[in-house]
């Protein structure tokens, strides 16, 4: 028996003989909390109360049957080639009406079964100029899922993710036409807030009209009117929108395939419920185990929201200012391509990612490589109505507007 254990036995024995707590603690140079801790232990039905107990975390709270269920579920998810982490397993247990243990407990069960393999990605190849998302509202990624079908009707889900906080919004819309996309984006911003940068793939509805590329599309005008810079990722590189792509897969597996939908209005209500559940309960390792809502709450950022419940009516007028950027990989032909328009690049841009930015106020296009200016070109804007009225030669001339002057 060690000296600490003897001290505990003597302190309790002295108290039982009538000595005051103050006298015991004073003579033994111990705190009152120390004494009462061991007095409480002594009153328990445990002959070894005075012995030190392990301070490590215990896994006894997870029954063997549940531990095996976790292992089996992880194997099933792996076979389905979907997410296999502790968070997804907890989500699956809830779907089966099983109260899941904590995420950390599930992780310990997986580790003890040898089922966790840290995946480390080694960057290779050309450096990609991804936008910085240091705080909520800095960068949103958006994308379509669909078409999907409900009660013999077709719909799309316009999904968006706040890259920093992980908060999501899923907005069912009838089509990918401008008249549906604009209110869809507006509804997303009323819940997620208006981002500074909206990162998109190269869906034509986001840009406008390939035939009249110098006439700003309606979605583009909406973004500029509320101070959003649009950023188009490289062509045929959807993994650059990795956060929204992962959420799209999650939406497909956990919402669309498992929800009985009777019509568009019930679909909208169920989609909001799924969105809320994700933001309130899904825990991200990049957020140190916090949920998206908790990450936003702990941030000092004040989000911007639309100043009206519905978007301004179309057609939207050309805004006085705004910026739209395109990240493009320049290949051996040294051509920068923006929705059918082409611009030759210098040799140093070959096999590099460049960023081309159109400034609406200056009507100018600048091309940068690793934040160094490569070239500047005039980019005269053209009203959409005028473009439609002047087809033929004028339409061909608009595609040549990116050619270097002189």
Secondary structure, 3 states (H helix, E strand, C coil): CCHHHHHHHHHHHHHHCCCCHHHHHHHHCCCHHHHHHHHHHHCCCCCCCCCCCCCCCCCCCCCHHHHHHHHHHHHHHHHCCCCCCHHHHHHHHHHCCCCCCCHHHHHHHHHHCCCCCCCCCCCCCCCCCCCCCCCCCCEEEEEEEEEEEECCEEEEEEEEEECCCCCEEEEEECCCCHHHHHHHHHHHHHHHCCCCEEEECCCHHHHCCCCCCCCCCHHHHHHHHCCCEEEECCCCCHHHHHHHHHHHHHHHHHHHCCCCCCCHHHHHHHHHHHHHHHHHHCECHHHCCCEHHHHHHCCCCCCCCCCCCCCCCCCCCCCCCCEEEEEEECCCCCEEEECCEEEECCHHHCCCEEEEEEECCCCEEEEEECCEEEEEEECCCCCHHHHHHCCCHHHHHHHCCCCCCC
